[in-house]
Amino acid sequence: MRSSDLPQVRALSLFSSMGEENFEALMQAAYLQTFPPQLDLVHEGDPADFLYVVIEGCVELYANANRREATMAMVHPVSAFILAAVLKDAVYLMSARTRARSKILLIPSENVRSIFELDDAFARAMVLEMAGSYRYVIKEHKGLKLRSSVERLANSLLRQDHQFGNGTGEFELPYDKRTLASLLGMTPENLSRAFNTLKPYGVEVDGTKIRLSDITSLKTLAKPTPLIDDPKT
């Protein structure tokens, strides 16, 4: 890892409060690499050899069973993923691949566990990162259990408008519709029908471009709640 990359990594919330000596020890074994799109990083069932931190780009977490594949989450900067497997010295429960050109920090799991035992500030930061991931999973599970497919899509579009469109009502989907359908627990055919259902609520679709012309009506249908939809809650 180049010394010129260290300040960028040191500023991340996972590492900003830890002791300098421990940070240097952790970084001596770390790699900061740029990967092309659609590159497999880990496979479910393999030992958790590294902690991954997405610095730039996007990583898709997905899983397979019974000849089916589902997208579990999309990881955007700056976030660590599969942290629990690293701390437990367990196997990965999900696979991961880049969805865009991505800069990713890789830290050997043994080093992470060693410094976790030595540095209280680093341990607290790791626990907070895991807590955030846990709460994200709970929110996703609530959405799947408590909302219809149309309601899930409506709320997803409202969140994406805030995240990618700055609340303007116009934005481009950050990934293809097949991935969006998988994230929402739907088939591509169900997603297409759900988009058609949302047309009277001002949802206009042109390829990956989305226009929300009646956000008030869409919110009336979606009934967003901070206990599911607010990333800060």
C-alpha positions, 0 to 999 in steps of 0.5 A: 500500500502506497504511503500517499494512500494512507491519509485517505484511509486514515480519515475513514471512520473505521480507522480515524480514532485508533492509535497510530501504532496500531493503524500502522501495523494494520496498514502494513499488511493491507492492500488498496487496489482498483478493480474492474467491473464484474470482478468476483471478489469473494464466494459464499462458503469460502473462509473470510480471508480479508476485510473489504472496505469500498472506497470508490465504486460499488459492490454487489452482495449476492447469494445462490441456492437451489439454482436461484440467485438473489442480490442481497445488497449494494455496497457504496462508499464508504462501507465495509462488508462481510465484517461479521465473518471476519471477526468470527473467523467464519465463512462468507455467507454471501458472494461479492462482485464489483458492479463498477470500477471500484477502489477497495481496501483489503485487510487480512482477517488475522490482522483485523482480529489482532488489532481488534483485541489491542485497540479499544477505539478500533473495536468500538468503530468496528462494532458501530459498523456492524450495528449499522449493517444489522439495522440495515438488514432489519429495515430490509426485512421489515420492508419485505415482510410488511409491504406489498411489491408495489409499496416496496418499489414506490419507497425505493424510488422515493429513497433513490430520488433523495439519494441520486436525484437530490429530491428533484424527482428526476434521476437515473437508476444506479443499476439495471432493472433485473438487479433492482427487482432482485433487491426488492424480492421481485421477479423482473416481470413483477417489477414491470407490472409494479412500474405500470401500477405506479403510472397513475401516481406520476412515475414515468420510466424511460429505460433507466431514467425515472421521473416522479411528477407527483411525489405527493401522490406517490408518498400517499401510496408508499407511506414511507416511515423513518423506521424503514426508510431513513438511513439515519434512524 
